[in-house]
Amino acid sequence: MGIEIKILIAFAPLAFAHTSFNARHEADEGLTLEKRQTDAVMTITNVDPGDDASTIIAKGKISFSPEPLD
C-alpha cells in the first residue's frame, strides 16, 4: 500500500469529525460554552499579525481552582 493511500486512510475520518460534534445540537441552537475557571486579567505584551496566522503574547497571573465553577 502506497504512502498516499495510508495518509488518505489516516486523515479521512477527520473530514467527517465536525459533523459528529454538531450532531448533539439542533440546527437552530448554537453551541453553549460554560466557564470552567475564574477570569484572569492579562496584559498584552506583543501582537504579531500575519497572513496565515497571528500571535498574541500576554502575561498575567492565572489561579487554578481544583473545584469546577457552578
C-alpha positions as protocol buffer text, in pm:
chain_id: "A"
residue {
  index: 1
  type: MET
  ca { x: 0 y: 0 z: 0 }
}
residue {
  index: 2
  type: GLY
  ca { x: 144 y: 336 z: -102 }
}
residue {
  index: 3
  type: ILE
  ca { x: 216 y: 618 z: 140 }
}
residue {
  index: 4
  type: GLU
  ca { x: -51 y: 835 z: -24 }
}
residue {
  index: 5
  type: ILE
  ca { x: -319 y: 576 z: 46 }
}
residue {
  index: 6
  type: LYS
  ca { x: -203 y: 536 z: 407 }
}
residue {
  index: 7
  type: ILE
  ca { x: -220 y: 913 z: 458 }
}
residue {
  index: 8
  type: LEU
  ca { x: -564 y: 928 z: 299 }
}
residue {
  index: 9
  type: ILE
  ca { x: -692 y: 647 z: 521 }
}
residue {
  index: 10
  type: ALA
  ca { x: -544 y: 812 z: 830 }
}
residue {
  index: 11
  type: PHE
  ca { x: -696 y: 1155 z: 766 }
}
residue {
  index: 12
  type: ALA
  ca { x: -1028 y: 1058 z: 604 }
}
residue {
  index: 13
  type: PRO
  ca { x: -1213 y: 1029 z: 938 }
}
residue {
  index: 14
  type: LEU
  ca { x: -1118 y: 1390 z: 1017 }
}
residue {
  index: 15
  type: ALA
  ca { x: -1323 y: 1506 z: 720 }
}
residue {
  index: 16
  type: PHE
  ca { x: -1640 y: 1386 z: 897 }
}
residue {
  index: 17
  type: ALA
  ca { x: -1544 y: 1457 z: 1260 }
}
residue {
  index: 18
  type: HIS
  ca { x: -1704 y: 1802 z: 1264 }
}
residue {
  index: 19
  type: THR
  ca { x: -2045 y: 1653 z: 1188 }
}
residue {
  index: 20
  type: SER
  ca { x: -2032 y: 1430 z: 1494 }
}
residue {
  index: 21
  type: PHE
  ca { x: -1961 y: 1725 z: 1722 }
}
residue {
  index: 22
  type: ASN
  ca { x: -2261 y: 1915 z: 1590 }
}
residue {
  index: 23
  type: ALA
  ca { x: -2493 y: 1614 z: 1595 }
}
residue {
  index: 24
  type: ARG
  ca { x: -2584 y: 1675 z: 1959 }
}
residue {
  index: 25
  type: HIS
  ca { x: -2725 y: 2020 z: 1881 }
}
residue {
  index: 26
  type: GLU
  ca { x: -3037 y: 2111 z: 1691 }
}
residue {
  index: 27
  type: ALA
  ca { x: -2991 y: 2309 z: 1372 }
}
residue {
  index: 28
  type: ASP
  ca { x: -3134 y: 2630 z: 1524 }
}
residue {
  index: 29
  type: GLU
  ca { x: -2947 y: 2628 z: 1856 }
}
residue {
  index: 30
  type: GLY
  ca { x: -2588 y: 2738 z: 1896 }
}
residue {
  index: 31
  type: LEU
  ca { x: -2305 y: 2584 z: 2090 }
}
residue {
  index: 32
  type: THR
  ca { x: -2319 y: 2676 z: 2460 }
}
residue {
  index: 33
  type: LEU
  ca { x: -1990 y: 2704 z: 2647 }
}
residue {
  index: 34
  type: GLU
  ca { x: -1960 y: 2700 z: 3025 }
}
residue {
  index: 35
  type: LYS
  ca { x: -1688 y: 2874 z: 3225 }
}
residue {
  index: 36
  type: ARG
  ca { x: -1457 y: 2621 z: 3394 }
}
residue {
  index: 37
  type: GLN
  ca { x: -1221 y: 2858 z: 3574 }
}
residue {
  index: 38
  type: THR
  ca { x: -1216 y: 3213 z: 3701 }
}
residue {
  index: 39
  type: ASP
  ca { x: -1126 y: 3502 z: 3472 }
}
residue {
  index: 40
  type: ALA
  ca { x: -763 y: 3607 z: 3452 }
}
residue {
  index: 41
  type: VAL
  ca { x: -654 y: 3966 z: 3391 }
}
residue {
  index: 42
  type: MET
  ca { x: -380 y: 3965 z: 3128 }
}
residue {
  index: 43
  type: THR
  ca { x: -156 y: 4237 z: 2986 }
}
residue {
  index: 44
  type: ILE
  ca { x: -86 y: 4213 z: 2614 }
}
residue {
  index: 45
  type: THR
  ca { x: 287 y: 4245 z: 2556 }
}
residue {
  index: 46
  type: ASN
  ca { x: 316 y: 4174 z: 2184 }
}
residue {
  index: 47
  type: VAL
  ca { x: 88 y: 4136 z: 1881 }
}
residue {
  index: 48
  type: ASP
  ca { x: 221 y: 3985 z: 1559 }
}
residue {
  index: 49
  type: PRO
  ca { x: -49 y: 3985 z: 1287 }
}
residue {
  index: 50
  type: GLY
  ca { x: 20 y: 3758 z: 994 }
}
residue {
  index: 51
  type: ASP
  ca { x: -144 y: 3646 z: 672 }
}
residue {
  index: 52
  type: ASP
  ca { x: -192 y: 3281 z: 770 }
}
residue {
  index: 53
  type: ALA
  ca { x: -155 y: 3301 z: 1148 }
}
residue {
  index: 54
  type: SER
  ca { x: -133 y: 3570 z: 1412 }
}
residue {
  index: 55
  type: THR
  ca { x: 30 y: 3561 z: 1755 }
}
residue {
  index: 56
  type: ILE
  ca { x: -78 y: 3746 z: 2069 }
}
residue {
  index: 57
  type: ILE
  ca { x: 157 y: 3730 z: 2368 }
}
residue {
  index: 58
  type: ALA
  ca { x: 20 y: 3826 z: 2709 }
}
residue {
  index: 59
  type: LYS
  ca { x: 129 y: 3785 z: 3069 }
}
residue {
  index: 60
  type: GLY
  ca { x: -61 y: 3771 z: 3391 }
}
residue {
  index: 61
  type: LYS
  ca { x: -148 y: 3551 z: 3686 }
}
residue {
  index: 62
  type: ILE
  ca { x: -388 y: 3261 z: 3649 }
}
residue {
  index: 63
  type: SER
  ca { x: -530 y: 3091 z: 3955 }
}
residue {
  index: 64
  type: PHE
  ca { x: -640 y: 2732 z: 3909 }
}
residue {
  index: 65
  type: SER
  ca { x: -931 y: 2611 z: 4114 }
}
residue {
  index: 66
  type: PRO
  ca { x: -946 y: 2239 z: 4198 }
}
residue {
  index: 67
  type: GLU
  ca { x: -1328 y: 2257 z: 4204 }
}
residue {
  index: 68
  type: PRO
  ca { x: -1525 y: 2332 z: 3885 }
}
residue {
  index: 69
  type: LEU
  ca { x: -1723 y: 2655 z: 3878 }
}
residue {
  index: 70
  type: ASP
  ca { x: -2102 y: 2631 z: 3903 }
}
